[in-house]
Amino acid sequence: MFEERLPTKVWIEALMRRAQVAGAAAFVLQKGDESRGDVLIKVSTLDGAARVYAPRTSMEGERMFVDLESQNVGREERDVDDYVRRAKDRDRDLWIVEIEDRDGRHFLTEPVE
């Protein structure tokens, strides 16, 4: 079943606002296609560790996010940054958002695996 989605730009703005209201910092590292661009979310805990989340579509057609640690990205910030850099080079329409939060919160409202 096709699920109507917000334009990516609006979704990103809402995510960043949720993070900022909760006391975290959020930055757009790369702007992608405003209406349908894909998204990577990097979450830095400011202690050398980080995680990266990418969207997936479930079998039911719902948007969810996957913690890419399970895809061997690792938890070291330099490993996450290397992955993000490679993804950025592959896809110029990719939105990349970095959230800095000492508690490692991602602020995603969609399910995360």
LINTACOR-V821101 format. One record per pair of residues at least 6 apart in sequence whose ideal C-beta (glycine too) atoms are under 7 Angstrom apart, sorted by the first residue. I is the first residue (numbers start at 1). J is the second residue. Records with the same first field share a line. If there is no record, write none. Layout:
BEGIN
I = J, J
END
This chain:
BEGIN
1 = 61
2 = 61
3 = 61, 62
5 = 63
7 = 34, 35
8 = 32, 33, 34, 35, 36, 37, 39, 95
9 = 34
12 = 28, 39, 95, 97
15 = 97, 107
16 = 26, 97
18 = 107
19 = 26, 99, 101, 107
20 = 26
22 = 105, 107
24 = 99, 100, 101, 105
25 = 100
26 = 97, 99
27 = 98
28 = 95, 97
29 = 96, 97, 98
30 = 88, 94, 95, 96
31 = 95
32 = 38, 93, 94, 95
33 = 93
37 = 93, 94, 95
38 = 55, 91, 93, 94, 95
39 = 55, 95, 97
40 = 52, 54, 84, 87, 94, 96
41 = 52, 53, 97, 99, 106, 108
42 = 50, 52, 80, 84, 96, 98
43 = 50, 51, 99, 101, 104, 106
44 = 50, 77, 98, 100
45 = 101, 102, 104
46 = 100, 102
48 = 76, 77
49 = 75, 76, 77
50 = 75, 77, 80
51 = 67, 69, 75, 80, 104
52 = 68, 73, 80, 83, 84
53 = 65, 66, 67, 68, 106, 108, 112
54 = 65, 66, 68
55 = 63, 65
56 = 64, 66
57 = 63
58 = 64
63 = 110
64 = 110, 111, 112, 113
65 = 108, 110, 112
66 = 113
67 = 112, 113
68 = 83
69 = 75
73 = 79, 80, 83
74 = 80
84 = 96
87 = 94
88 = 94, 96
99 = 106, 107
106 = 112
END
